[in-house]
Amino acid sequence: MPKLYFRYGTMNSSKTANLLMVAHNYRSQGRSPILMKPSVDTRFGDQTINSRAVEGQKVDILLTPDIDSFSDLKIDNTSCVLVDEAQFLSELNVDALRELTKKVPVICYGLRTDYKSRLFSGSKRLMEIADTIEEIKTVCLCCCKKAIINCKFYMEEGARVIVKDGSSEPDLGAEEKYIPMCWACWNS
């Protein structure tokens, strides 16, 4: 039976690049993956999954939080479902993807925790029900130990000021707003 995979990592651990390479590998073998992402991810436009390292690809399905079934999805020739930014999925989305694994493997890529070191709702549900959980590792920008925190920051007088409190609403960004850090550097 196909599985539900959750591949997580911090910012800049090449999660999206990995997803795009997996999609490329499937297509180069004449297979057909379906690419999905949450509708909240509009950083590079609604219809694209982009990576700083690999050329982007068109999204097949945008996931709104209310999607709770893929029963109408035509997957006859589908080899795999690949989901980017899985941390932004709703619990309904994750449960629907779980059901989809009765027919096809589903690989979700995303962050495990937010900048306050708290699980995202999509990541939490994936941790609860995924068959396979895999970490995509990267190193702390400050000390080169393994990064586990998505550190949010702003610059003040040439120094990085770490943000640990604030809204739980998605605050999309990249290197200008977030860096990977180990616990010791983030918590100092």
N, C-alpha and C positions, 0 to 999 in steps of 0.2 A: 504494500500500500504506500502511496506517495506520502511525503512528510511535510511538516511545517517547520521551516528553519528560521531562526532569528540570528542574524549576524550583526553584532553591535560593536561600536567603538566610539572614541571621542572625536571631536572635531579634528579634521586633517588626518584621519587614519585611512583614507582612501576607500571609504564605504561605497560611495557612488561610482568611483572608478572601477571598483570590483564588480558592482552590478552591471555596469556597461560592458565590461570585458566578458562577463558571463553571457550577456545577451549576444555579443558579437560571436562568441564561441558557438552558441546554439545555432545562430544564423549561418555561420560558415560551414556547419555540418548539415545544412538544409532543414533545420528544425525551426519551429516557430514559438518564440517566447511571447508572453503578453507583459507589457510594462505598465505599471500603475504607480501613482503617487497621490498623496492627500491634496485636496484642492487648496488647502491653506498655504502650500509651498508655491509662492508666486515669484520667487527671487529671479528666476530666469525666464519668466513667462509661464502661462498655464500649461502649455502643451509640450514642454520639453523637460527631460532629465539631463542636467548638465553637471559636468565635473571640471575642475580646474586642470586635470591631467589628461582627460580622454574626451574625444569629441562627443557631444551630446546626442541623444536620440529622442524621437517623438514618443510621447506618452500615448498609450492605447486607452487607458481609463483613468479619469480623475475621480478620486474617492471623496465623497462628501460624508460627513459624520453619520448621516442617517442610513447609509447603505448597510443593509443587514442580510443580504442574500445575493448570490451570484447564480441563482437557478436559471436565469435567462441567458447567461453568458454562453456563447457558442465556443466550446473548447475542444471540438473534435480533433483538430490538428495541432493543438497546443502542446508543447513539450514541457513548459514551465511557466509559472507566474513569478515575476520579479517586482518587488515593491520597494520604492525608495522612500526615505524620510518616515519610516514606520513609527517613529515616536509620536507622530501627529495623528495616527489612526485612532478612531474611537474604539471602545470595547466591542461595539456592534460590528465594526469593520473586521476586527481581528477574529471574532467568532465566525463571521461569514467566510473569511479566508481559511479558517480551520476546516469548515465544512467542504470548501473547495478541494481540500487535499484528499477527498474521497476519489477524486478523478485525476488530479495533476499536482506535482510538487509546487510548493509556494516558498519562495525565499524572500524574507523581509530584511532590509538593511536600515539601520537607524542608530540614534543615540540611545543609551541606556538611561542617563539622568540629565536633568537640566543644570543650569549654572548654580543652583542651590544644593546640588547633590541629591535631588529627589527624583524618583522614577517618574517618567512621563506616563500618561495613562495607556497609550498604545504599547509602550515598552513593558509596562507592568503586566498587561494581559498576555503579551508574547512570552514573557518569562514564566508565566503561570501555565501556558498550554502548548508551547512549542515542543516539538519532538527533539530538536537539536538546537542548542544554543552555542554560538561560537563567537569568541572575541576577536576583533580585528585590532591589533595592537599598534600603538605609536608611542613616542616618548614625550616626556615633559619638555616644554620649551625652555624651562629654566635650568634643569639639572640633568636631563637625559635618562631619568628613571622612567618606568612605565607610567604613562598618563592614564588617569581614570576619571578626571574631572574636566568638564567643559567650562573653563573659567571665563566669566563675563568681565569685561573691563572697560574703562574709558581712560583717556590720557589727560593728565593735568600737570602742567609745567614740565613736560617731557618725561613724566613718570607714569607708569601703568598703575591705575587704582582699581583694585579688585572689588567687584560688586557681588555681595552675598545675599542681599535682601532685595525684595521688589516683587513686581507682578509675576504671576504664573502664566500670563498670556504669552503666546509665542512671540518672540522677538527675533525675527529672522536676521541673519547676518553671517559673516565669514571672518576672515582674519582681522578685519577692522574692529571687531567687537568680541571675538572669542578666541581663546587659545587652549591647547591641551596642557594640562598640568597634573603632576602627581599630587597625592593627598598632602604630603609634607609641605610642598611649596605653596599650595593653595591655602592650607590651614595655618600658615605661619603668620 
